[in-house]
C-alpha cells in the first residue's frame, strides 16, 4: 500500500507532465479544455479513482492555478464541472476502498484460521497413521510428542533446544539446527551437537548460498539431498515453516541421522511436528504479547472479531446458552462438535448455579446463526435451556444477559 507522500508525488508528477506536454504541443489550449476528446477528464478520473478524492482535488487545484495564467477569460465553468466530477468519483473511490479493505480483512482472518486448522488436520491424520504403522517400533508415539510440545514453551527460548532433544529421542536425529528469519537472514537458535557452545552460535546465520537451503527457500517445501545433482551440501534435509504469505519464517536442518531412520515416514512425521511446534510457539508468543493465558484464547478470538466489526463492519455472532443440568451440557457439547464449522468455536464457563456456553460464529450474521439453535432444539427435544443470540458488537447486552439470575 502506497503512503501519502508517494500518492501525492505521483498525482503532482502526472498532472505536471500533462501540463508540459499540452503546453508544448498545443500552446493555444495547453490543458486541452476545448478539445473534442476530454483528456483532462480522463486525467482527473484516473488520479481520483486510483488515489482518492483529495489527490484528485490536488490535481484539479494545480490545473486551476495554471489556468489562471494561461487562459483569458478564466474557465471557471469548466473547472467547476471538473470539481463536481472529482467529488462524484471520489465518493465511488471511498465506497470501493472500504469494500476492498473489508474483504481483505475477512480474507486475512479466514486464511490465518484455515492455516491453523490445516496444520491441525494433517497433524491429526499423521498422528493416526504413524501410531498405527510404527507404534511397536517407536520409543515415543506421536500423541505423546504433541503433548510434550504443548508444554515446551519458555520465555528464555529454551523450547527450541527441547524440541531438538525430542527429535533425537524419537527419531534419532544426531545433528541438526533450528534457524529463524530475522532481517533477511536465518539466525540459529538451537543446535543438537553444538549445545555446549549454543550462546556463541546464536549469533551465526545459515549459509544462504548452500544449494539445499536455496532449493528450500525457492520451493517453500521440504528438500532432500537426493534432489541435488552433483552439488555438495552438509545437510540431509531442510524443512521449512511458512506463514500465510508463503514466506519461510523458520528452517529445521538435519545434518546427521541413521540411514534406516532417514525414510519418508519419519521425515513427514518430523515435518508435521516441526510445523506444530512453530504454530505453538507463535500462539504462545501472541498470547504473551497480549498477556493471555491459554484459557483466554477464546476471548482473544472474540476481540479479533469485535475489532473487525468496528473497523470494517464485518458481521459475527455470539450465541450464549444457559444450562442447569450437566447431562444436558454433555449433549450440547456433542451437538456442537458435530455441527460447528471449521472457524466456529465454543467455550463453557461453570458458574455456581449453572453452566454458560459461549458459541462464537465468525463472519456470520445473526440471522444465519439460527441454524445452530435449531439443531440444538432438535437434539434436546423436550429439554429446557435458555439461549440468546447477539451481534458481536453488543458487549453490554451480553454482560447483562450473563449477569441475569
LINQUIVEN-V495816 format. One record per residue. N is the residue number from 1. RES is the residue in three letters. PSI is psi in whole degrees, -180 to 180 (999 if undefined). Layout:
[[N/RES/PSI] [N/RES/PSI]]
This chain:
[[1/UNK/127] [2/UNK/146] [3/UNK/178] [4/UNK/-43] [5/UNK/-42] [6/UNK/-43] [7/UNK/-44] [8/UNK/-44] [9/UNK/-44] [10/UNK/-45] [11/UNK/-46] [12/UNK/-43] [13/UNK/-47] [14/UNK/-42] [15/UNK/-45] [16/UNK/-38] [17/UNK/-41] [18/UNK/-44] [19/UNK/-44] [20/UNK/-43] [21/UNK/-44] [22/UNK/-41] [23/UNK/-34] [24/UNK/-44] [25/UNK/-27] [26/UNK/71] [27/UNK/-25] [28/UNK/-24] [29/UNK/71] [30/UNK/-35] [31/UNK/1] [32/UNK/38] [33/UNK/-36] [34/UNK/10] [35/UNK/148] [36/UNK/-33] [37/UNK/117] [38/UNK/72] [39/UNK/-35] [40/UNK/-33] [41/UNK/-43] [42/UNK/-43] [43/UNK/-51] [44/UNK/-35] [45/UNK/-46] [46/UNK/-49] [47/UNK/-44] [48/UNK/-44] [49/UNK/-28] [50/UNK/-36] [51/UNK/-27] [52/UNK/175] [53/UNK/-50] [54/UNK/-30] [55/UNK/-32] [56/UNK/-39] [57/UNK/-35] [58/UNK/-46] [59/UNK/-43] [60/UNK/-39] [61/UNK/-41] [62/UNK/-44] [63/UNK/-40] [64/UNK/-39] [65/UNK/-43] [66/UNK/-37] [67/UNK/-31] [68/UNK/-33] [69/UNK/-21] [70/UNK/-20] [71/UNK/134] [72/UNK/117] [73/UNK/166] [74/UNK/128] [75/UNK/64] [76/UNK/-39] [77/UNK/-47] [78/UNK/-43] [79/UNK/-37] [80/UNK/-38] [81/UNK/-37] [82/UNK/-36] [83/UNK/-44] [84/UNK/-41] [85/UNK/-46] [86/UNK/-42] [87/UNK/-41] [88/UNK/-47] [89/UNK/-36] [90/UNK/-38] [91/UNK/-41] [92/UNK/-44] [93/UNK/-41] [94/UNK/-49] [95/UNK/-40] [96/UNK/-44] [97/UNK/-43] [98/UNK/-42] [99/UNK/-43] [100/UNK/-42] [101/UNK/-43] [102/UNK/-46] [103/UNK/-37] [104/UNK/-40] [105/UNK/-44] [106/UNK/-45] [107/UNK/-41] [108/UNK/-47] [109/UNK/-47] [110/UNK/-43] [111/UNK/-42] [112/UNK/-44] [113/UNK/-38] [114/UNK/-35] [115/UNK/-44] [116/UNK/-45] [117/UNK/-34] [118/UNK/-45] [119/UNK/-40] [120/UNK/-39] [121/UNK/-50] [122/UNK/-32] [123/UNK/-46] [124/UNK/-45] [125/UNK/-46] [126/UNK/-38] [127/UNK/-46] [128/UNK/-49] [129/UNK/-42] [130/UNK/-43] [131/UNK/-36] [132/UNK/-41] [133/UNK/-30] [134/UNK/27] [135/UNK/-39] [136/UNK/-34] [137/UNK/-27] [138/UNK/142] [139/UNK/-13] [140/UNK/130] [141/UNK/162] [142/UNK/-38] [143/UNK/-47] [144/UNK/-31] [145/UNK/-44] [146/UNK/-43] [147/UNK/-39] [148/UNK/-44] [149/UNK/-37] [150/UNK/-23] [151/UNK/10] [152/UNK/-35] [153/UNK/133] [154/UNK/141] [155/UNK/-24] [156/UNK/1] [157/UNK/7] [158/UNK/-10] [159/UNK/-28] [160/UNK/-42] [161/UNK/-38] [162/UNK/-35] [163/UNK/-42] [164/UNK/-37] [165/UNK/-39] [166/UNK/-43] [167/UNK/-37] [168/UNK/-43] [169/UNK/-43] [170/UNK/-33] [171/UNK/9] [172/UNK/40] [173/UNK/119] [174/UNK/-25] [175/UNK/135] [176/UNK/168] [177/UNK/160] [178/UNK/132] [179/UNK/141] [180/UNK/146] [181/UNK/130] [182/UNK/121] [183/UNK/47] [184/UNK/13] [185/UNK/161] [186/UNK/105] [187/UNK/133] [188/UNK/128] [189/UNK/-11] [190/UNK/149] [191/UNK/145] [192/UNK/-58] [193/UNK/-28] [194/UNK/29] [195/UNK/-35] [196/UNK/-25] [197/UNK/32] [198/UNK/-40] [199/UNK/-35] [200/UNK/-37] [201/UNK/-14] [202/UNK/-18] [203/UNK/-6] [204/UNK/156] [205/UNK/159] [206/UNK/152] [207/UNK/104] [208/UNK/-7] [209/UNK/-8] [210/UNK/132] [211/UNK/-34] [212/UNK/-38] [213/UNK/-41] [214/UNK/-44] [215/UNK/-41] [216/UNK/-45] [217/UNK/-35] [218/UNK/-41] [219/UNK/-27] [220/UNK/14] [221/UNK/165] [222/UNK/134] [223/UNK/145] [224/UNK/156] [225/UNK/-28] [226/UNK/-17] [227/UNK/-13] [228/UNK/147] [229/UNK/-91] [230/UNK/9] [231/UNK/146] [232/UNK/143] [233/UNK/146] [234/UNK/-5] [235/UNK/143] [236/UNK/-38] [237/UNK/152] [238/UNK/123] [239/UNK/122] [240/UNK/160] [241/UNK/122] [242/UNK/155] [243/UNK/-172] [244/UNK/-17] [245/UNK/10] [246/UNK/22] [247/UNK/132] [248/UNK/113] [249/UNK/-19] [250/UNK/149] [251/UNK/136] [252/UNK/117] [253/UNK/139] [254/UNK/118] [255/UNK/-30] [256/UNK/133] [257/UNK/140] [258/UNK/144] [259/UNK/-44] [260/UNK/-23] [261/UNK/-18] [262/UNK/79] [263/UNK/172] [264/UNK/-45] [265/UNK/-47] [266/UNK/-39] [267/UNK/-37] [268/UNK/-42] [269/UNK/-44] [270/UNK/-40] [271/UNK/-45] [272/UNK/-41] [273/UNK/-41] [274/UNK/-43] [275/UNK/-45] [276/UNK/-40] [277/UNK/-48] [278/UNK/-38] [279/UNK/-43] [280/UNK/-40] [281/UNK/-44] [282/UNK/-42] [283/UNK/-47] [284/UNK/-39] [285/UNK/-46] [286/UNK/-43] [287/UNK/-38] [288/UNK/-40] [289/UNK/-31] [290/UNK/14] [291/UNK/45] [292/UNK/149] [293/UNK/167] [294/UNK/-40] [295/UNK/-10] [296/UNK/3] [297/UNK/-37] [298/UNK/-43] [299/UNK/-35] [300/UNK/-43] [301/UNK/-43] [302/UNK/-45] [303/UNK/-33] [304/UNK/-48] [305/UNK/-36] [306/UNK/-41] [307/UNK/-41] [308/UNK/-37] [309/UNK/-45] [310/UNK/-40] [311/UNK/-39] [312/UNK/4] [313/UNK/40] [314/UNK/122] [315/UNK/140] [316/UNK/165] [317/UNK/145] [318/UNK/125] [319/UNK/131] [320/UNK/124] [321/UNK/143] [322/UNK/123] [323/UNK/133] [324/UNK/-21] [325/UNK/130] [326/UNK/-30] [327/UNK/-42] [328/UNK/-39] [329/UNK/-42] [330/UNK/-43] [331/UNK/-39] [332/UNK/-43] [333/UNK/-43] [334/UNK/-44] [335/UNK/-44] [336/UNK/-42] [337/UNK/-25] [338/UNK/-11] [339/UNK/-30] [340/UNK/147] [341/UNK/178] [342/UNK/-37] [343/UNK/-15] [344/UNK/153] [345/UNK/158] [346/UNK/157] [347/UNK/139] [348/UNK/132] [349/UNK/128] [350/UNK/117] [351/UNK/168] [352/UNK/-41] [353/UNK/0] [354/UNK/171] [355/UNK/139] [356/UNK/124] [357/UNK/122] [358/UNK/123] [359/UNK/116] [360/UNK/122] [361/UNK/93] [362/UNK/143] [363/UNK/34] [364/UNK/121] [365/UNK/156] [366/UNK/-30] [367/UNK/-34] [368/UNK/-15] [369/UNK/-12] [370/UNK/-21] [371/UNK/-43] [372/UNK/-45] [373/UNK/-41] [374/UNK/-41] [375/UNK/-39] [376/UNK/-42] [377/UNK/-41] [378/UNK/-39] [379/UNK/-36] [380/UNK/-13] [381/UNK/-109] [382/UNK/-1] [383/UNK/141] [384/UNK/135] [385/UNK/152] [386/UNK/140] [387/UNK/162] [388/UNK/140] [389/UNK/145] [390/UNK/144] [391/UNK/152] [392/UNK/-27] [393/UNK/-4] [394/UNK/54] [395/UNK/-49] [396/UNK/-39] [397/UNK/-38] [398/UNK/-46] [399/UNK/-41] [400/UNK/-41] [401/UNK/-40] [402/UNK/-39] [403/UNK/-14] [404/UNK/137] [405/UNK/999]]
